[in-house]
Amino acid sequence: MISAAENRLLNLWDSSKAKGMTEAEKLLYRSNLLGSDRRITNYGGGNTSAKVMERDPLTGDMVSVLWVKGSGGDVGSIRMDGFATLYMDKLQALRGVYRGVAYEDEMVGYLPHCTFNLNPRAASIDTPLHAFVPRKHVDHMHPDAIIAIAASVNSKELTARIFGDEIGWLPWKRPGFELGLWLGQFCADNPDARGVVLESHGLFTWDDDAEGCYDLTVATIQKAMDWFADQTRGKAVFGGTVRRALGPGDRRAVASQLMPVIRGLISGDHRMVGNFDDQPAVMEFVTSARMEPLAALGTSCPDHFLRTKIRPLVIDFDPNMPEITKTLLTLPDQIAAYRGTYAAYYDRCRRPDSPPLRDPNAVVYLVPGVGMITFAKDKATARISGEFYVNAINVMRGADTVSTYQGLPEQEAFDIEYWLLEEAKLQRMPKPKAMAGRVAFVTGGAGGIGSATAERMLAEGACVMLADIDERALAATMDNLASRHGRDVVRTVRMDVTDEVAVDAAYAHTAVEFGGVDVLVSNAGIASSAPIEETTLTLWNRNMDILSTGYFLVSRAAFRMLRAQGIGGSVIFVASKNGLAASPNAAAYCTAKAAEIHLARCLALEGAEAGIRVNVVNPDAVLRGSKIWSGDWLDQRASTYKTDKDGLEEMYRQRSMLKRSVFPEDIAEGVYFFATDLSSKSTGNILNVDAGNVQAFTR
């Protein structure tokens, strides 16, 4: 149940802050305020505009210029360079070259000819809708409450009932030049109207004042929200609850088992990244009587299904009698059936010039009693796709409760999904980075080598789970990496590599956060130094527990997940030169590191048939940023080599063949090589990154 406070939109306009702003600056201010509340519009959805008098750089005359959100932008995060600017007189002149509905897509090609001041920002397909409204300020938003009206079978009647003559209604029409003409004609025919609901699409509102436009937009959406709150009060939504909701821990446990298997089944040339969502709106839907029939109708708003495909896949799972093993066994057939249905949809609706069939797998997976899983080529897109389907759930909730919900007609949906203009936009997207879609699990992730490795992989598009026993260092590392790469792509988990339960839980956590794993960087470590006579059993066992048993436990869990996915993977052990070359007063450490290396050889044999590669990177004397060089180890090694702390690094540099220091970034580069397809034909190998040590030569 949504509380009254949660149902209220805040009017955030600050007149004192807006005072002194130019009209363009007020547009930016208004846009950011509207985009800050997902109840007003979703990420990347909607657009805003202002018609501003500007001085023409050629003639010096004052001319009317349309400032409008550029193609692909987000009003919540847009900046001044995110707006396209176009001469209004040239936009009006486009009416004279328009050849009719059959040719409206060609009008996009004319928009660059209207550009003001050589602005490189591309104008969006919605530009004519803003241009032909005869008001200075225009907002186009996608609020759930309005789309719930727009997606009802009697949306015209509902619009009139809620808003009277103040807000009009237009039937469904794909965004473009023709809809812009419709909107302009509506304004001419209804000069007192202050906005319009577009069937199955969203809301347009307008005013000659920036603040007035903002106030109107917020008030209109609030009026719709209040109306729905009143109409749905006390009613059973979605036909009522017919399935039990599993507890939060059980929901994540089920998701952690489903997601790697789904990921493996849908990852072809590009690995997919997952997102799990069990917020209240999702749980209300996946426990309801009408989930299946409503989900089958598909989404209504074009912004929704461009992100989510026309409809989700409902997983065959009964939370009243949960049998996860049975569900896992039937997943291949369920996913294959969805692919077949999607391909049939493509064949039914394709045009002679339609782009080729795209990935036929679902984006959204609804799990009864558990929640919603979404998969996409990167984490941000997977998360945002989930947010869009929550918008769709909210729309269905409202429409189904007060009327009858309707999705877009199938052909209309297809024509937007496979719109040649959308295809051109996809073709312009940059080539994916080398590790895009890959998920790396890094133990010892808060240390120098671990964090440098994470940095290297994040820079190439990977998602990274940092595992470490030091929570404070983990938090600091997380903040550091997220500040540059974003919080979508990096997560942390506190984990003791010697704790079997903790290791398994950390992998389950990774599955829920990212969908699975592709790369294990086993890097957790300690160091000890003592003559053999002074090596206690406790010290010996501690080395073996962390550097041998710990690597076994972490690798075993990785192998289980990699085999569940069935798409191969890479395991990299960060061992040590000391695993190959003996070192004085370090028998426990050297022996444990040798065990690591031999474990890697064994795992390379076992993993090859499943495409799981296992390799080793051997560092030596990485002092900078390494936690094992703090405390007693540093003192002990300095004592062993008859030097002090300051002289130890120089001693290591001089004993190397290349006379160079080895840094965490050097080790990260070696790990990166084994993690990527650069080494796709390498397994069972050892790469020494030690500036040259003849005793550590592998042959």
C-alpha positions in Angstrom: 0.0 0.0 0.0 1.4 3.4 -1.0 1.2 6.0 1.7 -0.2 9.5 1.2 3.3 10.9 1.6 4.8 8.6 -1.0 2.0 9.6 -3.4 2.9 13.3 -3.2 5.2 14.9 -5.8 7.3 17.7 -4.3 7.3 21.0 -6.2 11.1 21.7 -6.1 11.2 24.9 -8.0 13.2 27.6 -6.1 12.3 31.0 -7.5 15.3 32.6 -5.8 17.6 30.1 -7.5 16.0 30.6 -10.9 16.1 34.4 -10.6 18.6 35.8 -13.0 18.8 32.6 -15.1 18.5 32.9 -18.9 15.6 31.1 -20.5 18.0 28.3 -21.6 19.3 28.0 -18.1 15.8 27.8 -16.7 15.1 25.0 -19.2 18.1 23.1 -17.8 17.0 23.7 -14.3 13.4 22.6 -15.1 14.7 19.5 -16.9 16.9 18.4 -14.0 14.1 18.9 -11.5 11.6 16.8 -13.5 14.1 14.0 -14.2 15.1 13.8 -10.5 11.8 12.0 -9.7 11.2 8.6 -11.4 7.5 9.0 -10.9 7.6 11.9 -13.3 9.7 10.2 -16.0 11.9 7.2 -16.3 15.6 7.3 -17.1 16.2 8.6 -20.6 12.5 9.1 -21.1 10.6 12.2 -22.2 12.0 15.5 -23.3 11.8 19.2 -22.6 12.1 22.4 -24.7 12.1 26.2 -24.7 11.8 28.6 -27.5 14.4 31.3 -26.8 15.3 34.5 -28.6 19.0 34.3 -29.6 21.3 36.5 -31.7 22.0 35.0 -35.1 25.9 34.6 -35.4 25.7 35.5 -39.1 23.1 38.3 -39.3 23.2 39.7 -35.8 19.4 39.6 -35.8 17.5 38.2 -32.8 15.8 35.0 -33.9 13.6 32.3 -32.3 15.6 29.2 -31.4 14.2 25.9 -30.2 16.3 24.4 -27.4 15.2 20.7 -27.0 16.7 17.7 -25.3 19.0 16.0 -27.8 18.7 12.4 -29.0 19.5 9.8 -26.4 19.8 12.2 -23.4 18.3 12.0 -19.9 16.5 15.0 -18.5 17.6 14.2 -15.0 21.4 14.4 -15.8 21.4 16.6 -18.9 23.7 19.6 -19.1 23.7 22.6 -21.5 25.6 20.7 -24.2 22.9 18.0 -24.1 20.3 20.2 -25.9 19.9 20.5 -29.6 19.3 24.1 -30.9 17.4 24.7 -34.1 16.1 27.8 -35.9 12.3 28.0 -35.4 11.7 29.5 -38.9 13.5 26.6 -40.5 11.6 24.1 -38.5 8.3 25.7 -39.6 9.6 25.6 -43.2 9.8 21.8 -43.0 6.0 21.7 -43.4 6.7 22.7 -47.0 8.9 19.7 -47.8 6.9 17.1 -46.0 5.6 14.5 -48.4 3.2 12.6 -46.1 3.1 9.8 -43.6 4.8 7.3 -45.9 7.8 9.6 -46.0 7.9 11.0 -42.5 11.2 9.2 -41.6 13.0 11.3 -44.2 12.2 14.4 -42.2 14.8 13.4 -39.6 17.4 14.0 -42.3 16.3 17.6 -42.6 16.7 18.5 -39.0 20.5 19.1 -39.3 19.7 21.8 -41.9 17.8 23.7 -39.1 20.8 23.7 -36.7 21.5 26.9 -34.9 25.1 28.0 -34.2 26.7 24.7 -35.6 25.5 22.8 -32.5 26.7 19.2 -32.9 24.0 17.7 -30.6 21.7 15.6 -32.7 18.0 16.5 -32.5 15.6 13.7 -31.5 12.6 12.3 -33.3 10.3 14.3 -31.0 11.7 17.7 -32.1 8.6 18.5 -34.4 6.2 17.9 -31.4 8.0 20.6 -29.5 8.4 23.0 -32.4 4.7 23.0 -33.5 3.3 23.7 -30.0 2.8 27.5 -30.0 4.1 28.0 -26.5 7.5 28.9 -25.3 8.0 26.0 -22.9 7.0 22.4 -23.4 7.4 19.3 -21.3 6.9 15.7 -22.5 7.0 13.2 -19.6 6.3 9.5 -19.2 4.7 9.3 -15.7 3.3 5.9 -14.7 0.0 7.5 -13.6 -0.5 9.2 -17.0 0.5 6.1 -19.0 -1.9 4.0 -17.0 -4.6 6.3 -18.4 -3.1 6.3 -21.8 -2.9 2.5 -21.9 -6.6 1.9 -20.8 -9.1 0.9 -23.5 -11.2 3.9 -22.7 -8.3 6.3 -22.3 -10.0 9.2 -24.1 -13.0 9.0 -21.7 -10.8 8.7 -18.6 -8.7 11.7 -19.7 -11.8 13.9 -20.0 -13.2 12.6 -16.7 -10.0 13.4 -14.8 -8.9 16.6 -16.5 -11.9 18.1 -18.2 -11.0 20.5 -21.1 -7.6 21.5 -19.6 -5.8 18.4 -20.9 -6.8 16.9 -24.2 -6.3 13.5 -25.8 -4.8 12.2 -29.1 -5.0 8.7 -30.4 -1.9 6.5 -30.8 0.6 7.6 -33.4 4.2 6.7 -33.6 6.5 9.7 -32.7 7.6 11.7 -35.6 6.7 14.5 -38.0 3.1 13.6 -38.5 2.4 13.4 -34.7 4.0 16.9 -34.5 1.5 18.2 -37.0 -1.3 16.5 -35.1 -0.2 18.2 -31.9 0.1 21.6 -33.6 -3.4 21.2 -35.0 -4.8 20.2 -31.6 -3.3 23.4 -30.1 -4.9 25.5 -32.9 -8.3 23.8 -32.4 -8.1 24.0 -28.6 -6.3 27.2 -27.7 -7.2 27.0 -24.0 -5.9 23.5 -23.5 -2.8 23.3 -21.4 -1.6 19.8 -22.4 -2.5 16.5 -24.0 -2.4 12.8 -23.2 -1.0 10.7 -26.0 -2.7 7.3 -26.2 -0.3 4.5 -25.1 2.6 7.0 -24.8 2.6 9.9 -22.3 1.9 13.5 -21.4 2.6 16.9 -23.1 2.2 20.1 -21.2 3.0 23.7 -22.1 3.2 27.3 -20.9 4.8 30.5 -21.8 6.7 30.7 -18.5 9.4 28.1 -17.4 8.2 28.0 -13.8 4.6 27.8 -14.9 5.3 24.9 -17.2 7.1 23.0 -14.4 4.2 23.7 -12.0 1.6 22.6 -14.6 3.5 19.3 -15.3 3.9 18.4 -11.6 0.3 19.4 -10.8 -1.1 17.4 -13.8 0.8 14.2 -12.8 -0.2 14.7 -9.2 -3.9 15.0 -10.2 -3.7 11.7 -12.0 -1.9 10.0 -9.1 -4.6 11.3 -6.7 -7.3 10.0 -8.9 -5.8 6.6 -9.1 -5.2 6.5 -5.3 -8.9 7.3 -4.8 -10.2 4.8 -7.4 -8.0 1.9 -6.4 -8.4 2.3 -2.6 -9.6 -1.0 -1.1 -9.6 -2.9 -4.4 -7.7 -6.1 -5.0 -5.1 -5.2 -7.7 -4.0 -7.7 -10.3 -6.9 -10.0 -9.3 -5.5 -10.5 -5.8 -2.7 -12.6 -4.4 -2.6 -16.3 -5.3 1.0 -17.2 -4.6 3.1 -16.8 -1.5 6.1 -14.5 -1.6 9.2 -16.3 -0.4 11.2 -14.5 2.3 14.0 -12.1 1.2 16.8 -14.6 1.9 15.0 -17.4 0.1 14.2 -15.1 -2.9 17.9 -14.3 -3.3 18.9 -17.9 -2.9 16.5 -18.9 -5.8 17.8 -16.0 -7.9 21.4 -17.0 -7.3 20.7 -20.5 -8.7 18.6 -19.3 -11.7 20.7 -16.4 -12.9 23.9 -18.2 -13.9 21.9 -20.9 -15.8 19.8 -18.3 -17.6 23.0 -16.3 -18.3 24.7 -19.3 -19.8 21.7 -20.0 -22.0 21.3 -16.5 -23.4 25.0 -15.4 -23.7 26.1 -15.9 -27.3 28.9 -13.8 -28.8 28.4 -11.3 -26.0 28.2 -12.2 -22.3 25.1 -10.8 -20.6 25.0 -9.1 -17.2 22.1 -9.6 -14.8 20.1 -7.6 -12.3 17.7 -8.9 -9.6 14.8 -6.8 -8.3 12.3 -7.9 -5.6 10.9 -4.5 -4.6 7.3 -4.4 -3.3 5.8 -3.4 -6.7 7.5 -6.4 -8.3 6.4 -8.8 -5.6 2.8 -7.6 -5.7 2.8 -8.5 -9.5 4.7 -11.8 -9.3 2.3 -13.2 -6.6 -0.9 -12.0 -8.3 -3.6 -13.9 -10.2 -3.3 -11.7 -13.3 0.5 -11.7 -13.8 0.5 -14.2 -16.7 -2.3 -12.7 -18.8 -1.1 -9.1 -18.3 2.5 -9.9 -19.0 1.4 -11.6 -22.2 -0.3 -8.4 -23.4 3.1 -6.7 -23.6 4.1 -3.2 -22.6 2.4 -0.1 -23.9 4.7 2.9 -23.9 7.4 2.8 -26.6 10.1 3.7 -24.1 9.1 0.6 -22.1 9.3 -2.1 -24.7 12.4 -0.6 -26.4 14.2 -1.4 -23.2 12.3 -4.6 -22.2 11.2 -6.2 -25.4 7.4 -6.4 -26.0 6.9 -9.0 -23.3 8.8 -10.9 -20.5 9.3 -14.6 -19.9 7.5 -15.9 -16.9 9.6 -18.7 -15.4 7.8 -21.9 -14.5 8.3 -21.9 -10.7 5.7 -22.5 -8.0 6.6 -20.7 -4.8 3.9 -22.6 -3.0 5.8 -25.9 -3.7 9.2 -24.7 -4.7 11.3 -27.2 -6.6 14.3 -25.3 -7.9 16.0 -28.4 -9.3 13.0 -29.1 -11.5 12.9 -25.4 -12.7 16.6 -25.5 -13.5 16.1 -28.6 -15.6 13.3 -27.0 -17.6 15.0 -23.7 -18.2 16.6 -24.6 -21.5 13.2 -25.6 -23.0 11.5 -22.5 -21.5 14.1 -20.2 -23.0 14.1 -22.0 -26.3 10.3 -21.6 -26.5 10.6 -17.9 -25.9 13.1 -17.6 -28.7 10.8 -19.4 -31.0 7.9 -17.2 -30.1 9.9 -14.1 -30.6 11.2 -15.3 -34.0 7.6 -16.0 -35.0 6.6 -12.4 -34.0 9.5 -11.1 -36.1 8.4 -13.2 -39.1 4.7 -12.1 -38.8 5.5 -8.4 -38.6 8.6 -7.9 -40.6 8.6 -5.4 -43.5 10.6 -5.8 -46.7 13.2 -3.3 -45.4 13.2 -4.4 -41.7 16.6 -4.8 -40.0 17.7 -8.4 -39.4 16.3 -10.4 -36.4 18.1 -9.2 -33.2 18.8 -11.2 -30.1 15.6 -13.3 -29.6 16.1 -13.9 -25.9 14.0 -12.3 -23.3 15.3 -9.2 -21.4 12.8 -9.6 -18.4 12.3 -12.8 -16.5 9.5 -12.9 -14.0 9.8 -15.5 -11.2 6.6 -16.2 -9.3 7.0 -15.5 -5.6 10.6 -14.5 -6.1 11.0 -11.3 -8.2 12.2 -10.0 -11.5 15.5 -10.8 -13.3 16.7 -8.7 -16.2 19.7 -9.3 -18.5 21.5 -7.0 -20.9 24.9 -6.4 -22.4 26.0 -4.3 -19.4 24.9 -3.8 -15.8 23.5 -0.3 -16.2 21.3 -1.4 -19.1 20.1 -4.5 -17.1 19.2 -2.3 -14.1 17.5 0.4 -16.2 15.6 -2.3 -18.1 14.3 -3.5 -14.8 13.3 0.0 -13.8 11.3 0.3 -17.1 9.5 -2.9 -16.4 8.6 -1.7 -13.0 7.1 1.4 -14.8 5.2 -1.1 -16.9 3.9 -2.9 -13.8 2.7 0.3 -12.3 0.9 1.2 -15.6 -0.7 -2.2 -15.7 -1.7 -1.9 -12.0 -3.5 1.3 -12.6 -5.1 0.5 -15.9 -6.2 -3.0 -14.9 -7.8 -1.7 -11.7 -9.9 1.1 -13.1 -10.4 -0.1 -16.7 -9.0 -2.7 -19.1 -5.3 -2.5 -19.8 -4.1 -2.7 -23.5 -0.7 -3.0 -24.9 0.3 -1.6 -28.2 -1.0 -3.6 -31.3 1.7 -6.1 -32.2 2.5 -4.5 -35.6 2.8 -1.0 -34.1 5.2 -2.4 -31.4 7.3 -4.2 -34.0 7.5 -1.1 -36.2 9.0 0.8 -33.3 11.3 -2.0 -32.1 12.6 -2.5 -35.6 12.3 1.2 -36.7 15.1 2.0 -39.2 15.8 5.2 -37.3 16.4 3.1 -34.1 18.5 0.7 -36.1 20.7 3.5 -37.3 21.1 4.7 -33.7 22.2 1.2 -32.7 24.7 1.0 -35.5 26.3 4.3 -34.4 27.0 2.9 -30.9 30.7 2.5 -30.1 32.3 -0.9 -30.3 32.1 -2.8 -26.9 35.3 -2.8 -24.8 37.4 -5.9 -24.5 35.8 -7.1 -21.3 32.2 -5.8 -21.8 29.7 -8.2 -20.3 32.4 -10.1 -18.3 32.2 -10.5 -14.5 35.3 -10.9 -12.5 35.6 -12.1 -8.9 38.8 -10.8 -7.2 39.9 -12.1 -3.9 42.3 -9.9 -1.9 40.4 -7.2 -3.7 41.2 -4.4 -1.3 45.0 -4.9 -1.6 47.4 -3.3 -4.0 47.4 -6.1 -6.6 43.7 -6.8 -6.2 42.6 -3.1 -6.6 45.0 -2.6 -9.5 43.6 -5.7 -11.2 40.0 -4.4 -10.7 41.0 -1.0 -12.1 42.4 -2.6 -15.2 39.3 -4.8 -15.8 36.8 -2.0 -15.0 38.6 0.2 -17.5 37.9 -2.4 -20.2 34.2 -2.7 -19.4 34.1 -5.6 -16.9 31.9 -5.8 -13.7 34.0 -6.7 -10.6 33.1 -8.2 -7.3 35.8 -7.4 -4.7 36.2 -9.9 -2.0 38.4 -9.3 1.1 38.4 -9.9 4.8 39.2 -6.2 5.6 35.8 -4.4 5.5 37.3 -0.9 6.0 39.8 -1.4 3.2 37.0 -2.8 1.0 34.8 0.2 1.5 37.7 2.6 0.7 38.6 0.6 -2.5 34.9 0.5 -3.5 34.6 4.3 -3.2 37.8 4.9 -5.1 36.8 2.6 -8.0 33.2 3.7 -8.1 34.2 7.3 -8.3 35.7 6.7 -11.7 33.7 3.7 -13.1 30.3 4.1 -11.5 28.6 2.0 -8.8 26.8 -0.2 -11.3 29.9 -2.1 -12.1 31.7 -2.7 -8.8 30.4 -4.5 -5.7 32.1 -5.8 -2.5 31.7 -8.8 -0.2 33.5 -9.5 3.0 34.9 -13.0 2.7 37.4 -15.2 4.5 38.8 -17.6 1.9 39.2 -20.3 4.5 35.5 -20.3 5.4 33.7 -22.7 3.1 30.2 -21.2 3.9 31.4 -17.7 3.4 33.0 -18.5 0.0 29.8 -20.1 -1.3 27.7 -17.2 0.0 30.0 -14.7 -1.8 29.5 -16.5 -5.1 25.8 -16.6 -4.6 25.9 -12.8 -3.9 27.9 -12.3 -7.1 25.3 -14.3 -9.1 22.4 -12.1 -7.7 24.4 -8.9 -8.3 25.7 -9.6 -11.8 24.2 -12.9 -13.0 27.2 -15.1 -12.7 31.0 -15.0 -13.1 33.5 -15.3 -16.0 36.8 -14.6 -14.3 38.3 -15.6 -11.0 41.4 -13.8 -9.8 42.5 -15.7 -6.8 44.8 -13.2 -5.1 44.1 -13.3 -1.3 47.4 -13.8 0.6 49.5 -13.5 3.6 53.3 -13.7 4.0 55.4 -15.1 6.8 59.1 -15.4 7.4 60.9 -17.6 10.0 63.7 -20.1 10.0 62.3 -23.7 9.9 63.3 -24.2 13.6 61.1 -21.3 14.6 58.2 -22.0 12.2 55.3 -23.0 14.5 52.6 -25.4 13.5 50.2 -22.5 13.8 52.2 -20.4 11.3 52.6 -23.4 9.0 48.8 -24.1 9.0 47.9 -20.4 8.5 49.9 -20.3 5.3 48.4 -23.6 4.1 44.9 -22.5 5.1 45.0 -19.2 3.2 47.3 -19.9 0.3 46.4 -23.5 -0.4 43.0 -24.4 1.1 41.7 -21.0 0.4 42.6 -21.2 -3.2 41.0 -24.6 -3.4 37.7 -23.4 -1.9 37.5 -20.3 -4.1 38.4 -22.2 -7.2 35.9 -25.0 -6.5 33.1 -22.5 -6.1 34.1 -20.8 -9.3 34.2 -24.1 -11.2 30.7 -24.9 -10.0 29.3 -21.6 -11.3 31.3 -21.7 -14.5 29.9 -25.2 -15.3 26.4 -24.1 -14.4 26.7 -21.3 -17.0 28.4 -23.6 -19.6 30.2 -20.8 -21.5 33.7 -21.3 -20.3 35.7 -18.9 -18.2 39.2 -18.0 -16.9 40.8 -18.7 -13.5 44.0 -16.8 -12.7 46.0 -17.5 -9.6 48.3 -14.8 -8.3 51.0 -17.0 -6.8 54.6 -15.9 -6.3 58.1 -16.4 -7.7 58.6 -18.2 -4.4 56.4 -21.0 -5.6 59.2 -21.8 -8.1 62.3 -20.5 -6.5 63.2 -21.3 -2.9 63.8 -18.5 -0.5 65.5 -18.6 2.9 63.5 -18.4 6.1 60.2 -18.8 4.3 59.5 -22.5 4.1 55.8 -22.3 5.0 55.1 -19.5 2.5 57.1 -21.0 -0.3 55.6 -24.4 0.1 52.0 -23.0 0.2 52.7 -21.0 -3.0 54.1 -24.1 -4.7 50.9 -25.9 -3.8 48.9 -23.0 -5.4 50.8 -23.5 -8.6 50.3 -27.2 -8.8 46.6 -26.8 -7.9 46.4 -24.5 -11.0 48.0 -27.2 -13.2 45.5 -29.8 -11.9 42.5 -27.4 -12.5 43.7 -26.6 -16.0 43.4 -30.3 -16.8 39.9 -30.6 -15.3 38.6 -27.4 -16.8 39.7 -27.7 -20.4 36.8 -29.7 -21.6 34.4 -27.0 -20.3 36.4 -24.2 -21.8 37.7 -23.1 -18.4 41.2 -21.9 -18.6 43.5 -21.8 -15.6 46.7 -19.9 -15.5 49.2 -18.4 -13.0 50.8 -15.0 -12.6 53.9 -15.0 -10.5 54.9 -11.6 -9.0 58.0 -10.9 -7.0 58.8 -8.1 -4.6 55.7 -6.0 -5.2 56.1 -3.6 -2.2 54.0 -0.6 -3.2 50.4 -0.9 -2.1 50.7 -4.5 -0.9 49.3 -5.3 2.5 51.6 -8.3 3.0 54.5 -5.9 3.1 53.2 -4.1 6.2 54.2 -5.2 9.7 56.3 -8.2 10.6 56.9 -9.5 7.0 58.7 -6.4 5.9 60.9 -6.4 9.0 61.6 -10.1 8.7 62.6 -9.9 5.0 64.8 -6.9 5.7 66.5 -8.8 8.5 67.0 -11.9 6.3 68.8 -9.8 3.6 70.7 -7.7 6.2 69.2 -4.4 5.2 66.6 -2.0 6.4 63.1 -1.1 5.2 64.3 1.7 2.9 67.0 -0.5 1.4 64.8 -3.6 0.7 63.1 -2.3 -2.4 66.4 -1.2 -3.9 67.9 -4.7 -3.0 65.0 -6.4 -4.9 65.5 -4.1 -7.9 69.2 -4.7 -8.1 68.9 -8.5 -7.8 66.5 -8.7 -10.8 67.9 -9.3 -14.2 66.2 -6.1 -15.6 67.1 -4.0 -12.6 63.5 -2.7 -12.4 60.9 -2.5 -9.6 57.6 -4.4 -10.0 54.4 -2.6 -9.3 50.8 -3.8 -8.7 49.8 -2.4 -12.2 52.4 -4.8 -13.7 50.8 -7.8 -12.1 47.3 -6.5 -13.2 48.5 -6.4 -16.8 49.5 -10.0 -16.6 46.2 -11.0 -15.0 44.3 -9.0 -17.6 46.1 -10.9 -20.4 44.9 -14.2 -19.0 41.4 -12.9 -18.3 40.7 -11.8 -21.9 40.4 -13.5 -25.2 44.0 -12.3 -25.9 45.0 -15.6 -24.2 42.0 -17.7 -25.4 44.4 -20.5 -26.4 46.4 -20.6 -23.2 45.8 -22.7 -20.2 48.1 -24.3 -17.6 50.7 -21.5 -18.1 52.8 -19.5 -15.7 53.7 -15.9 -16.4 56.5 -14.5 -14.2 56.2 -10.8 -13.6 59.4 -10.4 -11.5 61.8 -8.2 -13.6 63.7 -11.4 -14.3 64.8 -14.1 -11.9 66.7 -17.0 -13.3 65.7 -19.3 -10.4 62.1 -18.8 -11.3 62.4 -19.8 -15.0 59.8 -22.5 -15.7 62.1 -24.3 -18.1 
